[in-house]
């Protein structure tokens, strides 16, 4: 249990530190790498919740595909530093710190109130259903068949949309 | 059980609020986009936390859909950003103030 709480703190720190890096760092590539740290932290938290399949997808889709896409686009448009004064950076950090403090203070009470309000039975052994990859497939093709089809259609629409955007001629390039 | 939900909802909410602050205050489109990704991640973490505590599969499957949406959104959004960069010549929101001049 000691070990698990230590690992939990580690992943939590990765999440929050990565988020802070995305907020505070000015270079695009630096922000992307911070986001990578954050995503790996989230994947670790998913592992702690015994959602092994989701953690795997998280690493492959987010840390793999999405982040590579970000870095690729940064390469296309060129890395540059965000124009920002010291004051606004300080304000950003202060806002973030205040948010974290508020959350750490109020969040347990909010959660407790929510748990009281919902009287649904909760299991004492968390995450056991999330551990089996078979459950995802089963629910995707039974209870969530329609959302699954819609998601597939949406991916197709996104693909076609990206192709159309990329192939647009330079008609709108008259702006000075 | 309450403690389990607590300890996983805290990073979820923190990640969401971090993304929200960034989406409001960052000054380039790529940064804003990354912060929106962070918000999606936080929402997904909350889904999985509730799903894990209540031993209900729905949240896990919805986390799956959130990832699908995030992937599609990133593809379209980054295409628009590159297009915009080609037309306008910048990705800074401070310099995209043509209507304000």
Boltz contact constraints between the chains, C-beta under 6 A:
constraints:
  - contact:
      token1: [A, 12]
      token2: [B, 11]
      max_distance: 6.0
  - contact:
      token1: [A, 15]
      token2: [B, 11]
      max_distance: 6.0
  - contact:
      token1: [A, 15]
      token2: [B, 15]
      max_distance: 6.0
  - contact:
      token1: [A, 16]
      token2: [B, 14]
      max_distance: 6.0
  - contact:
      token1: [A, 19]
      token2: [B, 15]
      max_distance: 6.0
  - contact:
      token1: [A, 19]
      token2: [B, 18]
      max_distance: 6.0
  - contact:
      token1: [A, 19]
      token2: [B, 38]
      max_distance: 6.0
  - contact:
      token1: [A, 22]
      token2: [B, 34]
      max_distance: 6.0
  - contact:
      token1: [A, 23]
      token2: [B, 22]
      max_distance: 6.0
  - contact:
      token1: [A, 28]
      token2: [B, 30]
      max_distance: 6.0
  - contact:
      token1: [A, 31]
      token2: [B, 31]
      max_distance: 6.0
  - contact:
      token1: [A, 31]
      token2: [B, 34]
      max_distance: 6.0
  - contact:
      token1: [A, 35]
      token2: [B, 34]
      max_distance: 6.0
  - contact:
      token1: [A, 42]
      token2: [B, 41]
      max_distance: 6.0
  - contact:
      token1: [A, 42]
      token2: [B, 45]
      max_distance: 6.0
  - contact:
      token1: [A, 45]
      token2: [B, 11]
      max_distance: 6.0
  - contact:
      token1: [A, 49]
      token2: [B, 48]
      max_distance: 6.0
  - contact:
      token1: [A, 49]
      token2: [B, 52]
      max_distance: 6.0
  - contact:
      token1: [A, 51]
      token2: [B, 48]
      max_distance: 6.0
  - contact:
      token1: [A, 54]
      token2: [B, 63]
      max_distance: 6.0
  - contact:
      token1: [A, 61]
      token2: [B, 67]
      max_distance: 6.0
  - contact:
      token1: [A, 66]
      token2: [B, 74]
      max_distance: 6.0
  - contact:
      token1: [A, 69]
      token2: [B, 74]
      max_distance: 6.0
  - contact:
      token1: [A, 69]
      token2: [B, 78]
      max_distance: 6.0
  - contact:
      token1: [A, 73]
      token2: [B, 78]
      max_distance: 6.0
  - contact:
      token1: [A, 73]
      token2: [B, 82]
      max_distance: 6.0
  - contact:
      token1: [A, 76]
      token2: [B, 82]
      max_distance: 6.0
  - contact:
      token1: [A, 77]
      token2: [B, 85]
      max_distance: 6.0
  - contact:
      token1: [A, 82]
      token2: [B, 27]
      max_distance: 6.0
  - contact:
      token1: [A, 82]
      token2: [B, 28]
      max_distance: 6.0
  - contact:
      token1: [A, 92]
      token2: [B, 25]
      max_distance: 6.0
  - contact:
      token1: [A, 95]
      token2: [B, 21]
      max_distance: 6.0
  - contact:
      token1: [A, 99]
      token2: [B, 17]
      max_distance: 6.0
  - contact:
      token1: [A, 103]
      token2: [B, 13]
      max_distance: 6.0
  - contact:
      token1: [A, 103]
      token2: [B, 14]
      max_distance: 6.0
  - contact:
      token1: [A, 107]
      token2: [B, 10]
      max_distance: 6.0
  - contact:
      token1: [A, 108]
      token2: [B, 6]
      max_distance: 6.0
  - contact:
      token1: [A, 111]
      token2: [B, 5]
      max_distance: 6.0
  - contact:
      token1: [A, 111]
      token2: [B, 6]
      max_distance: 6.0
  - contact:
      token1: [A, 111]
      token2: [B, 9]
      max_distance: 6.0
  - contact:
      token1: [A, 115]
      token2: [B, 2]
      max_distance: 6.0
  - contact:
      token1: [A, 122]
      token2: [B, 1]
      max_distance: 6.0
  - contact:
      token1: [A, 122]
      token2: [B, 53]
      max_distance: 6.0
  - contact:
      token1: [A, 122]
      token2: [B, 54]
      max_distance: 6.0
  - contact:
      token1: [A, 123]
      token2: [B, 55]
      max_distance: 6.0
  - contact:
      token1: [A, 126]
      token2: [B, 4]
      max_distance: 6.0
  - contact:
      token1: [A, 126]
      token2: [B, 52]
      max_distance: 6.0
  - contact:
      token1: [A, 126]
      token2: [B, 53]
      max_distance: 6.0
  - contact:
      token1: [A, 127]
      token2: [B, 52]
      max_distance: 6.0
  - contact:
      token1: [A, 129]
      token2: [B, 55]
      max_distance: 6.0
  - contact:
      token1: [A, 129]
      token2: [B, 57]
      max_distance: 6.0
  - contact:
      token1: [A, 130]
      token2: [B, 52]
      max_distance: 6.0
  - contact:
      token1: [A, 130]
      token2: [B, 60]
      max_distance: 6.0
  - contact:
      token1: [A, 135]
      token2: [B, 57]
      max_distance: 6.0
  - contact:
      token1: [A, 139]
      token2: [B, 57]
      max_distance: 6.0
  - contact:
      token1: [A, 139]
      token2: [B, 61]
      max_distance: 6.0
  - contact:
      token1: [A, 144]
      token2: [B, 61]
      max_distance: 6.0
  - contact:
      token1: [A, 147]
      token2: [B, 65]
      max_distance: 6.0
  - contact:
      token1: [A, 151]
      token2: [B, 65]
      max_distance: 6.0
  - contact:
      token1: [A, 151]
      token2: [B, 68]
      max_distance: 6.0
  - contact:
      token1: [A, 154]
      token2: [B, 72]
      max_distance: 6.0
  - contact:
      token1: [A, 155]
      token2: [B, 72]
      max_distance: 6.0
  - contact:
      token1: [A, 158]
      token2: [B, 72]
      max_distance: 6.0
  - contact:
      token1: [A, 158]
      token2: [B, 75]
      max_distance: 6.0
  - contact:
      token1: [A, 158]
      token2: [B, 76]
      max_distance: 6.0
  - contact:
      token1: [A, 161]
      token2: [B, 76]
      max_distance: 6.0
  - contact:
      token1: [A, 162]
      token2: [B, 75]
      max_distance: 6.0
  - contact:
      token1: [A, 162]
      token2: [B, 76]
      max_distance: 6.0
  - contact:
      token1: [A, 162]
      token2: [B, 79]
      max_distance: 6.0
  - contact:
      token1: [A, 165]
      token2: [B, 79]
      max_distance: 6.0
  - contact:
      token1: [A, 165]
      token2: [B, 83]
      max_distance: 6.0
  - contact:
      token1: [A, 166]
      token2: [B, 79]
      max_distance: 6.0
  - contact:
      token1: [A, 172]
      token2: [B, 87]
      max_distance: 6.0
  - contact:
      token1: [A, 173]
      token2: [B, 87]
      max_distance: 6.0
